[in-house]
Amino acid sequence: MNLLLQALPIAAPTLGWAAHALLLVRRLRTARTDPLTGLMRREEFTHRAQRAVKRPHAAVLLLDLNGFKQINDTHGHAVGDQVIAAVGRRLSVWCRERGGFAARLGGDEFTAVVRLAPDADLDSELTYSLSARLSAPLETGSVTLSPRASIGICCTGHRPGAGLPDLLRGADEAMYTAKRLGEHWRPAGPVDVYRTTNGRRDGRSGTRVGGVRSGAHLTLLAPMRRNAS
């Protein structure tokens, strides 16, 4: 007992610092993680994705939910939160199965980096695997919903040597096209096709052309099933 009492003044500061370090780690993890979905935030995603896209057969995805504002307006924000959380979980599992990871960029927008085989059937991967998984019925307690998303994908093989910003831009353009056409997904081409305003594609929320917010005229279409080629 005497030895224990003598050791307490020495051990107490050590235990105190250990507890403080654990608290800092938890705070750092919280700062890097979206509390609603458990996915990483934009900054952590950027840090990891910059390395991941340098690996062979990498692909960058951008996803935006269809009609999410209507879900919030009709069923309330609590139901909207359940939709966001479910999509985050489903996307995360799909990405892990393909050696990748996902992040929530904010609102109803998600991004991911995965590795796909060179001969992968993108329509099978994105329509019959990812889209089908995301849109599985979700029971919220008050209503059953089937979340749907427009997906853009930009494969590094289509833009050799491109960095993360260019790949994200390509995925963003492809996602915008998918949403505009009412399709599940679209692939990015070898070059950008839309105009840029202040470094962002025209049509993205927040860009302005001649004082008018770009994208304000767009009508979000529910995705239609694409036929397998």
C-alpha positions as CSV (number, residue, x, y, z in Angstrom):
1,M,0.0,0.0,0.0
2,N,2.8,2.4,0.9
3,L,4.5,1.8,-2.5
4,L,1.2,2.5,-4.2
5,L,0.8,5.7,-2.4
6,Q,4.3,6.7,-3.2
7,A,3.7,6.0,-6.9
8,L,0.5,8.0,-7.2
9,P,2.2,11.5,-7.4
10,I,4.3,10.2,-10.3
11,A,1.5,8.3,-12.1
12,A,-1.1,11.1,-11.8
13,P,0.5,13.5,-14.3
14,T,1.1,10.7,-16.8
15,L,-2.5,9.6,-16.6
16,G,-3.6,13.2,-16.9
17,W,-1.6,13.6,-20.1
18,A,-2.8,10.3,-21.5
19,A,-6.4,11.4,-20.9
20,H,-5.7,14.8,-22.5
21,A,-4.1,13.1,-25.5
22,L,-7.1,10.8,-25.9
23,L,-9.4,13.8,-25.8
24,L,-7.4,15.6,-28.5
25,V,-7.5,12.5,-30.7
26,R,-11.3,12.3,-30.3
27,R,-11.7,16.0,-31.1
28,L,-9.5,15.7,-34.2
29,R,-11.5,12.7,-35.4
30,T,-14.7,14.6,-34.8
31,A,-13.3,17.6,-36.8
32,R,-12.4,15.2,-39.7
33,T,-15.7,13.3,-39.7
34,D,-19.2,14.3,-40.7
35,P,-21.4,13.6,-37.6
36,L,-24.5,12.6,-39.6
37,T,-23.0,10.0,-41.9
38,G,-19.7,9.1,-40.2
39,L,-17.9,9.8,-43.5
40,M,-14.8,12.0,-43.7
41,R,-15.2,15.7,-44.4
42,R,-13.9,17.5,-47.5
43,E,-10.5,18.4,-46.0
44,E,-9.7,14.8,-44.9
45,F,-11.0,13.4,-48.2
46,T,-8.8,15.8,-50.2
47,H,-5.7,14.8,-48.2
48,R,-6.3,11.1,-48.8
49,A,-7.6,11.3,-52.4
50,Q,-4.6,13.3,-53.7
51,R,-2.6,10.1,-53.0
52,A,-5.3,7.6,-54.0
53,V,-5.8,9.0,-57.5
54,K,-2.1,8.3,-58.3
55,R,-2.7,4.6,-58.0
56,P,-3.6,2.5,-61.0
57,H,-7.2,2.2,-62.1
58,A,-8.5,4.8,-59.7
59,A,-11.8,6.6,-60.3
60,V,-13.4,9.7,-58.8
61,L,-17.1,9.8,-58.2
62,L,-19.4,12.7,-57.4
63,L,-23.0,12.0,-56.3
64,D,-25.9,14.4,-55.8
65,L,-29.3,13.3,-54.4
66,N,-32.4,13.9,-56.6
67,G,-35.3,15.7,-55.1
68,F,-33.8,16.0,-51.6
69,K,-35.3,19.4,-51.0
70,Q,-38.7,18.0,-51.7
71,I,-38.0,15.3,-49.1
72,N,-37.2,17.9,-46.5
73,D,-40.1,20.1,-47.4
74,T,-42.6,17.2,-47.4
75,H,-41.5,14.9,-44.6
76,G,-39.3,17.2,-42.5
77,H,-35.6,17.6,-41.8
78,A,-35.5,14.6,-39.4
79,V,-36.5,12.3,-42.3
80,G,-34.0,14.1,-44.6
81,D,-31.3,13.4,-42.1
82,Q,-32.2,9.7,-42.1
83,V,-31.9,9.7,-45.9
84,I,-28.5,11.4,-45.8
85,A,-27.2,9.0,-43.1
86,A,-28.5,5.9,-45.0
87,V,-26.9,7.1,-48.3
88,G,-23.6,7.7,-46.5
89,R,-23.6,4.2,-45.0
90,R,-24.5,2.5,-48.3
91,L,-22.0,4.5,-50.3
92,S,-19.3,3.7,-47.7
93,V,-19.8,0.0,-47.9
94,W,-19.9,0.0,-51.7
95,C,-16.6,1.9,-51.8
96,R,-14.8,-0.3,-49.3
97,E,-15.7,-3.3,-51.4
98,R,-13.8,-1.6,-54.2
99,G,-10.8,-0.6,-52.2
100,G,-11.9,3.0,-51.8
101,F,-13.5,5.5,-49.5
102,A,-16.2,8.2,-49.5
103,A,-16.9,11.6,-48.1
104,R,-19.8,14.0,-47.6
105,L,-19.0,17.3,-49.2
106,G,-22.0,19.0,-47.6
107,G,-25.8,19.0,-48.0
108,D,-26.8,16.1,-50.2
109,E,-23.5,15.9,-52.2
110,F,-21.0,13.1,-51.8
111,T,-17.7,12.1,-53.4
112,A,-15.6,9.0,-53.5
113,V,-12.5,7.4,-54.8
114,V,-12.5,3.7,-55.7
115,R,-10.4,1.3,-57.7
116,L,-12.1,-0.4,-60.7
117,A,-10.6,-3.1,-62.9
118,P,-9.6,-1.9,-66.4
119,D,-12.3,-4.1,-67.9
120,A,-15.0,-3.2,-65.4
121,D,-18.5,-2.8,-66.8
122,L,-19.3,0.7,-65.6
123,D,-23.0,0.3,-66.3
124,S,-23.1,-2.8,-64.1
125,E,-21.0,-1.1,-61.4
126,L,-22.9,2.1,-61.3
127,T,-26.5,1.3,-62.3
128,Y,-27.1,-2.3,-61.1
129,S,-24.7,-2.1,-58.1
130,L,-24.3,1.4,-56.7
131,S,-27.6,3.0,-57.8
132,A,-29.6,-0.1,-56.9
133,R,-27.9,-0.1,-53.4
134,L,-28.5,3.5,-52.8
135,S,-32.2,3.4,-53.8
136,A,-33.1,0.4,-51.7
137,P,-36.2,1.2,-49.7
138,L,-35.5,3.1,-46.5
139,E,-38.0,2.8,-43.7
140,T,-37.9,6.1,-41.7
141,G,-40.7,5.3,-39.2
142,S,-43.1,7.7,-40.9
143,V,-42.6,7.0,-44.6
144,T,-40.7,4.5,-46.8
145,L,-38.4,6.3,-49.3
146,S,-36.1,5.1,-52.1
147,P,-33.2,7.6,-52.2
148,R,-31.9,8.3,-55.7
149,A,-28.8,10.0,-56.9
150,S,-27.2,11.3,-60.1
151,I,-23.6,10.0,-60.3
152,G,-20.7,11.3,-62.3
153,I,-17.5,9.3,-62.6
154,C,-14.1,10.3,-63.9
155,C,-11.6,7.4,-64.4
156,T,-7.9,8.3,-64.2
157,G,-7.4,6.1,-67.3
158,H,-9.5,8.6,-69.3
159,R,-7.4,11.6,-68.1
160,P,-3.8,10.3,-67.7
161,G,-1.7,12.5,-65.4
162,A,-4.7,14.5,-64.2
163,G,-4.7,15.6,-60.5
164,L,-7.5,15.5,-58.1
165,P,-9.0,18.9,-59.0
166,D,-9.3,18.0,-62.7
167,L,-10.8,14.6,-61.9
168,L,-13.3,16.1,-59.5
169,R,-14.2,18.6,-62.2
170,G,-14.7,15.8,-64.7
171,A,-16.9,13.9,-62.3
172,D,-18.9,17.0,-61.5
173,E,-19.6,17.7,-65.2
174,A,-20.6,14.0,-65.7
175,M,-22.9,14.2,-62.7
176,Y,-24.5,17.4,-64.0
177,T,-25.1,15.7,-67.3
178,A,-26.7,12.7,-65.7
179,K,-29.0,14.9,-63.7
180,R,-29.9,17.0,-66.7
181,L,-30.7,13.9,-68.8
182,G,-32.4,12.0,-66.0
183,E,-29.9,9.1,-66.1
184,H,-28.4,7.2,-63.2
185,W,-24.8,8.1,-64.1
186,R,-22.5,9.5,-66.8
187,P,-18.8,9.1,-67.4
188,A,-16.5,12.1,-67.8
189,G,-14.9,12.7,-71.2
190,P,-11.2,13.3,-71.8
191,V,-11.7,17.1,-71.6
192,D,-14.1,19.5,-69.9
193,V,-17.1,20.6,-71.9
194,Y,-18.9,23.2,-69.8
195,R,-17.9,26.8,-69.2
196,T,-16.2,27.8,-65.9
197,T,-17.2,30.7,-63.8
198,N,-14.8,31.7,-60.9
199,G,-13.2,28.3,-61.2
200,R,-16.5,26.3,-61.0
201,R,-18.7,24.8,-63.7
202,D,-21.6,26.9,-64.7
203,G,-24.7,25.3,-63.2
204,R,-23.2,24.6,-59.8
205,S,-24.8,26.3,-56.9
206,G,-23.1,29.5,-56.1
207,T,-21.8,30.5,-59.5
208,R,-23.2,33.6,-61.1
209,V,-23.3,34.8,-64.7
210,G,-24.2,38.4,-65.3
211,G,-25.5,38.7,-61.7
212,V,-27.8,35.7,-62.0
213,R,-27.2,32.6,-60.0
214,S,-26.3,29.8,-62.4
215,G,-28.4,26.6,-62.1
216,A,-31.4,28.4,-60.8
217,H,-33.4,27.4,-63.9
218,L,-32.6,23.6,-63.7
219,T,-35.3,21.1,-63.0
220,L,-34.1,18.0,-61.2
221,L,-35.3,14.9,-62.9
222,A,-35.9,11.5,-61.3
223,P,-33.4,9.0,-62.7
224,M,-34.6,6.6,-65.4
225,R,-33.2,3.1,-65.6
226,R,-30.6,2.7,-68.3
227,N,-30.6,-0.3,-70.5
228,A,-27.5,-2.5,-70.2
229,S,-25.5,-2.4,-73.4
